Amino acid sequence: MSKAMIIVNPSSGKEKAGKILPKAEKALGEIFDEVCVRKTEGEGDATGFAKEACAERFDAVISMGGDGTVNEIVNGLGEQQHRPIFGIIPLGTINDFARSLGIPLDPNAAIGILKDMHIKESDIGKINDRYFMNVLAVGAIAEATYNVTVEQKTRLGSFAYFIEGAKAIIKKTPFPLTVEHDHGKWMGEAHLLIATMTNSVGGFEQLAPEAEVNDGKLHTFIIKDLSLPLIVKIIPSLIRGEIMGNDEVEYIKTSKLHLTTSEELAVNIDGDEGILLPFQANVLHKHLRLFVPGTK
C-alpha cells in the first residue's frame, strides 16, 4: 500500500495552509492509497515527522511551509536508510529551494506538479552533523539577516535581507579566514563568505547562475572588500549574475569546505543562525529525489 505524508506548518504564508491543505490531500489521494497529515507546533517537529516517514517507509513526504520547514524536513531525511520522495508546496516568503527546482511559487500550481510524478535527484549539504539544502554564509552581513522580522519579509520579500545587509556594511569589519577546499587553501581577510548549492539565495536567482541542484558542488564566493565603490559595482553584477568576475570576489567551486577563523563567528545555515566556526561541510550528491515540473 502506497503512503504519503504531508508536513504542514500552519503559520506559514499568512496561515494559508488551512485553505491549501484540503486540495493537497485530494490531489495526493489520487496517487497514493493513504495520505496522512502532520502539523508542526514548534521547532524540530518537521524533522521528527520526516524521520517517522523514513522509519515507516512512506513513499512520499510533502512540505507545506517555507524554507525553514523544508530545512527541517531535509534534516529528517538526510542519510536515512529509506528516503521518501520529497515534494514542496511553498508557503514561505522567499522559497529559495523551490525556486531553484522550478517549482511554482503559487501553492495550487505546485500541487498540480505532484500529480505529474516527474522526479529529479538533488544534492543536499552536510555541515558537521546537520544538513542544509541551499546556502551557508559567514560574516556581518550574514549575521544581520537574523534581524529581519516576519513583517519585513512579508512586506519586502528578498529586499528585507538587502536592507539589513546594507546596515551591516556601514559598520563593516573584515575577519581573518582560512578556507580549505578541493583545490587547495585560501587565506586572507574577508567581509563575507557565501557557499550556495543553488542559483537562488535570499530570492536573488542570479548569484550563482552556474549552480545546479545536482552538480555536486558548493559554489563559494569570498567577498574580500566592501568599500562603497565596490558595493556600487557589485549590486548590478549581482543582479546580472556576474559577481564572480569581480577582482574583489574569490570564486571557488568545490565539493567540500573547511572554514577556520581566529574570531568568534557563527555560520548562517539556510537563513538561520547555526554553529560557531570552525566547521566542515560537504555535498551529499544526488541524495534526495524530488517532485519537479516536467521540464526540470
Order of alpha helices (4+ residues) and beta strands (2+ residues): beta-alpha-beta-alpha-beta-alpha-beta-alpha-alpha-beta-beta-beta-alpha-alpha-alpha-beta-beta-beta-beta-alpha-beta-beta-beta-beta-beta
